[in-house]
Amino acid sequence: MGVRPNRKRLELMLMVLIGLAWGILLSELMKRTRWQNRAERLKEESSPFPSSQRSRSRSPATTPTAAPSSTSPAPDILASRLFNETRVLCMVLTSPKTHRTRAIHIKRTWGRRCNKLIFMSTKADRELGSVALNVREGYSNLWPKTRAALQYVYRHHFQKYDWFLKADDDTYVIMENLRAFLHAYNLREPVYFGNKFRQHVKEGYMSGGAGYVLSKMALHRLVKLGFSNSSICTNRNYGYEDVELGRCLAGVGVLGGDSRDEHGLSRFIPFSPLHWYPQPPEWYQPLTYYTSPNNSSDCCSNTAISFHYNNAQEFYVLDYIIYKLRVFGLNRELGRLPGKEASARPTSIHLQTKTELDLNALNKMVPGRSVTKPSYRTKTTFKIAK
């Protein structure tokens, strides 16, 4: 009879010990989880790319924070996925006299498909939502205006977006094709894309009229290394905007990538097909960096991204032809995304950049914080692979 009370006491003690063990184990697990979350937050805050720490394979439906946008994405599943995964800020240069004749029509057509649309002007406009830059207007002042616009975007919007597109207010952009093209490239690569011209800059430069798009790292290097050093980026208040930008980007080791399609046809077009098809204007061919293919009668790629020299009416015409017009019995869906590129650098040219600045320090820079300007010199050389 005396055995039963002892057994009950032993069972009770055993249950208490098991409960204590489970309590200690759960407490340690909770502590570890809290420390891991805290470490991840600290790591994200110290990176210049906190908004980009996400899985490319995650579907938009499971993403905890939706991409900031100025409009709703297209209903197509693939286009919607790209809208959330490849976030593009569109920076459109305009002027007070063209707010109503050009810029407002971009806002009503292709600008709705940007993740963020910003108009850069010298006068604030409530309906347009333009930013008033403290620069002079005029074609001869496009370089200081572009420089001020890029600095504004970097200061206020760098962390939220992956790629940064600059366009004029007479440029039409097919955003879905732009995102599909950029999907193959890493935003951490110092690269920019556009229609490459050959004059004035040894490495070539991207035509301003056709528009150009900078990776997150390219914009980071441009502002932090280029704009802070007048020997790389000139401080003069005149000059061709696209030429000066090309010099700056080459000086900080940003590569001008090749955006042509598999047939060698341009995707960024510095003229409108509504005026020049299939033969481009006479001034175009002498400027192009690449030789045009002889086996095509087309002026432009079937996956074109941008067209320049359009008026307001032509914005709506292009919108209708591209997004509304359907041909019975023909399937025009592209269906597949391009594969990921290992690097944006072409196989025949290897870019070597020697910079005395520690690249790890560069990667820790965050916009808005006071950073001591480093003393450095950048030397860029090219080697042609045999």
N, C-alpha and C positions, 0 to 999 in steps of 0.2 A: 504493500500500500504506500510505502514511503518513496517508492521509485517514481510514481506519477507526478507528484509536485516538483521533484527535481527535474524531470524531463520537461515539464511545462516551463520551468524557469530557464532551462537551457534553450528551449525553443524561442522563448521571448527574447533572451539575450542575443540569440543568433539573428532574429528578425531586426532587432535594434542595430546590430552591427552591419547587417546588409543594408539597412536604410541609411546609416551614416556613410557607408561606402558609396552608395548611389548618389547621395547628396554631394559628397566631395567631388565625385567624378563629373556630375552635371555642372557644379560650380566652376571647375577647371575648364570644362568645355566652353562655358559662357564667357569666361575671362579670355580664353584664346581667341574666340570669335570676335570679341570686342577689340582686342589688340590687332587682329588681322584687318578688321574694318578700318581702324584708326591708321594703320600703316598704309593701307591702300589710299585713304584720303590724303595723307601727307604726300605720298608718292605722286598722286594726281595733281595736287596743288603745286608741287615743285616742278612740274613738267610744262613746257610751252605748248603742249598738245593735250590738255586735260579732256577736252571735248571729243577727242578722237580715240579714247581708250575704250573701244567697243568692238564686238565681234562682227566681222563682215558677214558671217553666216546667220546671224540672228535676224529673224523676220521682223518687219515693222510692227506686227501685232504684239510681239513679246518684248519690244523695246520699252523700258520703263519711262524714258523721257522722249517725247516726240521731237523731231527736228523743227527748229523755229522756221516759220514760213510766212510769206505774205499772201499766200493763197492755198487752196486745196489742190493736191496733186491730181493728175489725170486718173480716170477710173481704171485704166489698164494696170494689171497686177505688176508687171515687170517695170513699167514706168514709175509706178508708185513706190516700188521697192528702191529704185535708183534715187528717187526724190528724197527718200529718207537716209540712204546710205552715202550718197555723194552730194554733199551740201554745198551749193554754189551761191556766193554773194555776187550780185550783178551791180556794178558801178557804172552808171551812164553819165558821161560828160555832156552837159547842156549849157544853155545861156538864157538869160531872161527873155530875149526876143524870140526864142524858139520853144519856150515852155508850152505854148498852146498849139503851135504848128507842127511840132515833132514829138517832144517828150511825153506829153499826155497820152499820145496814141501808142507809145511803147507800153505805158502803164496799162492800157486797155487791151493789148494784144500779147506779145511774147513775154513781156515783163511779168505777167501774172504767173508764169511758170518758174520764176526764180525762187530760191528759198528765201532770199532777201533782195529787195530792189531799192537802190539808193540813187537819187539824182544829185549830181554835183554841179552847182551853179554858183553865181555870185549874188544871188537874191533868193531869199526864202519865199516859198510858195506853199500855202497851206494845202491846197488841193493836190498838188504834185508831191508834196513832202520833200522838197529839195533842201539840200544843205548849202548854206551861204558861205562860200570860201572867201577869205580875205586876200584875193588876188585880182589882177586886172583881166578883163575879157579880151578876146581877140585871138586870131590864129597864131600870132607871134608869141603869145603868152601861154600856149598850151602846155609847155613843159612845166613851168611853176604851178599851173593849175592841176596837172596830173600828179605832180609830186605831193602837193597839199592834200589832194583827194586820197591818195594811197596812205598817207600818214594818218588821215582821219579814220579810214577804214581799219587800219592796224590798231589804232588807239582804242576804238570803240567796238569793233566786231571781230577781232582776230580769233578769239577763243571759240566762237560759235560756229565757224564755217571751215570747210576743207580746201576749197578752191576759190579764187577771186578773179572774176571776169571784168575787164574794162571794155566798154563799148561806146561808140559815139551815138548821138541821138538820131542818126539816119542809118543805123545798123539794125538789121533783123537777125535774131539768133534763134535757132532751133534747139531748145534746152535739152530735150530728150536725147538728141544725137550728141550733144556736148557731154552729158553725163555718161552715156554709153562709151564714148571715147575715153573719158577720164577714168572710168572704172578699172581699166587695165593698169593704171599707174598709182604709185604710192605718193600720198600727199607729203611724206617726209623727204622725198627726193627734191633737191634744188633744181627745179625745171619749170619752164613756161612754154606755152604753145600758141601758135597763130600762123599767119601766112608769112613765111620768111623771105625777106628781101636781102639783096647782096651788097648794096652800096653803103658807103660811109662807115660801116662797122665790119671789121675783119671776120668776126664769127657770124655775121649776119644779124638781123634784127627783125622783129615781128611788126608787120604793118598795123598802124594804129587804127585805120579805118575798118579793117576786117575784124578788129577786136583781138584781144589776147587774154589768156588765162594763166594766172600764177598759182603754183602750189603753195601750200601753207608755209613750207620751209623757204621757198623762193621769196615770198613777201617778208618773211622774218629776216632773212639775210639782207634784202634790199633796204629795209628801214634801219635795222640795227648796225649794219656794216657800211652800207652805201651812202645813205643820206647823212650819216654822221661824219663822213670823210669827203671833203671837197675835191681831193685828188682822184677819187673814184667817180663820184657823182657831182657834176658841176652845180654850183649855187647860182649861176647866172639866170636872169629872168627872161631868157629868150632861147630859142632853139627848137628843132623838131622834136616833138614829144616822144615819138616811137624810136627815133635814132638815139636820143639821150638815154632813154630807158634801156635800150639794148646795150649801150656802153656800160651803164651802171651794173646791170645784171651779169654781164661777162666779167666785170671787175670783181664781183663777189662770188664767182664760181657757180653761177646759175646757168644751166645749159639750155640753149634754145632747141627744144625737141622737134621731131619730125611728125607733123600731124596729117600727112598725106595718107590716102587709103592704099589698099593692096595693089591698085592699078597705077599708083603714082599721081593721082588726081587730088587737087587741093580740097580741103574741107572748110577752111576759112577763106572766104572769097572777097577780095577788096572791090567788087563791083556787083551790080544787080543782074541776075539772069533775065529779068524782065526787059532789060535794055541791051544786054550783050549776051546773046546765045545763038549759035554755039561758039562764035569767035569772040575772044576777050578784046578789050580796047587795045590800041596800039602801044600805049605807054606801059602796059602790064608786063609783057614778056621780057624786056630788057632788065627789069627790076628783080625778077624771080631768082631765088637762090638755087632752085633745082631746075633741071631740064625737063620740059614737058614731055610726056610719053607720046610716041608717034602712032600708037596702035589704038587711039581713041579719038572719036569725033566730038566728045563731050568736053565742055569747058570745066566741069566741076564734078566732084564726087557725088555718088548716089546717097552718101551719108553726110552731106554737107552740113556744116554747123552755123555759118554766118554769111550774110550778104550785106555789102555796103552800098551807099548811094541810093537809098529808098526814100520816097516821100510818104506822107501820112496815108494817102489812099493805098499805096502799095503795101503798107503794113497789113491792111485788112485783106488785100488780094492774096498775099502770101499765106495769111492765116487761113483763108478759105481753102486754097488749093492744098495746103499741107494737112490741115486738121479736119476738114469737112467734106471735101470732094472725094467720092468713092466711085470706082469703076466696077461694074457688075461682072462677076465671074473671075476677078483677079485678086489673088491674095497678096497683099503688099506688106504683110507682117515680116519683120526681120527675124524675130524669134530667139536669137542667141546673142549673148554678150561676148565680147572679145576676151581672150584669156589674159591672165595677169602677166604683166611684164616683169622680168627680173630686175630690170633697170630701165630708166628712160634714156640711157645713153645709147647712141647708135653703135652698131657692131664695127663699123669701119673707122670710127674716130673715138679715141679715148681722151677724156678731159682730165688733166692733172692740175690740181690747185694746191699751191703751197701757201699756207696762211699761218702766221705766227700766233694767231689767236687760238686758244684752247677750244676745240669744238665742243667739249663737254660743258664748258662754261656757256657757250652759245646756246646749247640745248636747254639750259636752266633759266634763260632769260624769259621773263614774263612781262607783257605789255602793262604799262601803268606803274611799274616799280622803277625806282631810281637806280640806274645802272651806270657805273663808271665807264666812260668811253675808253676802250682799249687802244693802245698804240700798236699798230700793225701795218704791214704792207702785204698786198696780195699780188701774186704773180701767176699768170695763167699761160700754160703752154699746151700745144696740141701735138699728138703723135698719130700719124696715119698708119694704121695696121697694114701689114703686108698680106 
